[in-house]
Amino acid sequence: QKEVEQNSGPLSVPEGAIASLNCTYSDRGSQSFFWYRQYSGKSPELIMFIYSNGDKEDGRFTAQLNKASQYVSLLIRDSQPSDSATYLCAVLSKAAGNKLTFGGGTRVLVKP
Amino acid sequence: KAGVTQTPRYLIKTRGQQVTLSCSPISGHRSVSWYQQTPGQGLQFLFEYFSETQRNKGNFPGRFSGRQFSNSRSEMNVSTLELGDSALYLCASRAWVSGGDTEAFFGQGTRLTVV
């Protein structure tokens, strides 16, 4: 089992719709969770981080964390063509020596 | 505040050669991690250095090595290059605050092509 798993996609979403991305992790000791966006040929850039169970909203993005079920999700509301990218989930575990582990990423395509 | 700087941006090497990549973290950041990214394998963790000590290591052969200097700058070395080493190599730095590390910030990467 991979430490951090994501559906590779592509996730095809009509412009204006909500894109829902999921990520599951295996280390119960994980405590910090991050979402990165990576455009083709570019380096990943941080979108959001979440530490506590529940929802965290930032503009059109909402991160959701459920530690009991070991999953974290990202919602993109009012999706725009510029949101077309690969979204990487990253999980930090202090128990693993503050190791930051990335999932394989979900490719999102927003169609006009 | 300057971001994470990686040099060089592009590199072409021949099989069997060795290569050294450099990464300068954000000022004040003590953690530097290296990742290899290929189209089929995603973002693969190589190793992480914190205050000049290797803190974590991924599952890569010993041909891949790294080090960190007292100013937190880091270098990654790959010896006896193979065609399969062609990839985008990303460096990321993190700050250390009470309670642990912060989020990672990435450099622009070094695109290595082995011919």
Boltz contact constraints between the chains, C-beta under 6 A:
constraints:
  - contact:
      token1: [A, 34]
      token2: [B, 103]
      max_distance: 6.0
  - contact:
      token1: [A, 43]
      token2: [B, 90]
      max_distance: 6.0
  - contact:
      token1: [A, 43]
      token2: [B, 106]
      max_distance: 6.0
  - contact:
      token1: [A, 43]
      token2: [B, 108]
      max_distance: 6.0
  - contact:
      token1: [A, 43]
      token2: [B, 109]
      max_distance: 6.0
  - contact:
      token1: [A, 44]
      token2: [B, 106]
      max_distance: 6.0
  - contact:
      token1: [A, 46]
      token2: [B, 103]
      max_distance: 6.0
  - contact:
      token1: [A, 49]
      token2: [B, 103]
      max_distance: 6.0
  - contact:
      token1: [A, 94]
      token2: [B, 100]
      max_distance: 6.0
  - contact:
      token1: [A, 97]
      token2: [B, 55]
      max_distance: 6.0
  - contact:
      token1: [A, 97]
      token2: [B, 56]
      max_distance: 6.0
  - contact:
      token1: [A, 98]
      token2: [B, 101]
      max_distance: 6.0
  - contact:
      token1: [A, 99]
      token2: [B, 56]
      max_distance: 6.0
  - contact:
      token1: [A, 100]
      token2: [B, 104]
      max_distance: 6.0
  - contact:
      token1: [A, 102]
      token2: [B, 43]
      max_distance: 6.0
  - contact:
      token1: [A, 104]
      token2: [B, 42]
      max_distance: 6.0
  - contact:
      token1: [A, 105]
      token2: [B, 42]
      max_distance: 6.0
